[in-house]
Amino acid sequence: MSFLDNISWPTLIMVALLLGLAPFVPEPHVLEKLRMLMAGELSKPMDIFDLVMHGAPWVLVLAKLARMGARKGKE
């Protein structure tokens, strides 16, 4: 059993929506940081930390989905 198996879907979704998108106004923080990354403007350590912090829950969601898919493929 892995770390991802121990995280429930409701908890993971709630964390992804709250931490991953906060602050909500004027736009979700993770989207702002992704735009900065695509424009090549993500250079300050604080901005990189923000991207990692707000993006981590979404990475966990994708990893859990991939793990579920891999386990289904083995069945």
N, C-alpha and C positions, 0 to 999 in steps of 0.2 A: 504494500500500500504506500502511495506516495503522499507528499505534502498536499498536492492538488486534490487528492481524493478526500482529504480531511476537511476541505473547505466546502461548505454547503453552497448550492447555487443561489438561494436567496441572499445570503450574506455577501457573496462575491458580486452579485448584480447591484446590491445596495451600495457597496463600497465603490464599485466602478462608476455608478451614477453620481454619487455624492462627492467623493474625492476626485474622481476622474474628470468631472465637469465643473467643479467649483472653482472660482466664483462664477456664477451664471450670467452676471450682467457686467459689462455690455456684451461679452461673448464668453463661451467656455474657455478657461485658461489653456487647456490642452490644445484646442484649435489654434489659439493665438501662437503658442509655442511651435506647433507644427508648421504654421505659415512662416514664422521666422526661420525655421530650419530649412524649408523649401527655398526661401529667398536668400539663404546664406547669411542671415543676420543673427544667428544664434551663437554668440561668442562669449557672453558674460557667464561666469560660473553660476550665478544665481539663476539665470535663464535655463541653463542646462540642467541644474538641479530641479527646477520647476517642471521641466519636460519629463524627467525621470520619475519624479514624485507623482505627477498627475497621469502619466502614461502607464505606470506599473500595474494598476488594477486592470486596465484593458489588455495588457500583455498576459496577465493571469487568466483572464476570460478566454483569450485565444488559445493559451496553452492547455487549459482544461478541455476546451472543445476538441483540440487536436488529440489529446489523450483519449477522450471518449471515442473519437473516430478510429484511432489506432486499435483500441480494444474491440470495437465492433468489427473491424476488418479481420481480426484473429478468430472470431466466432464463426 
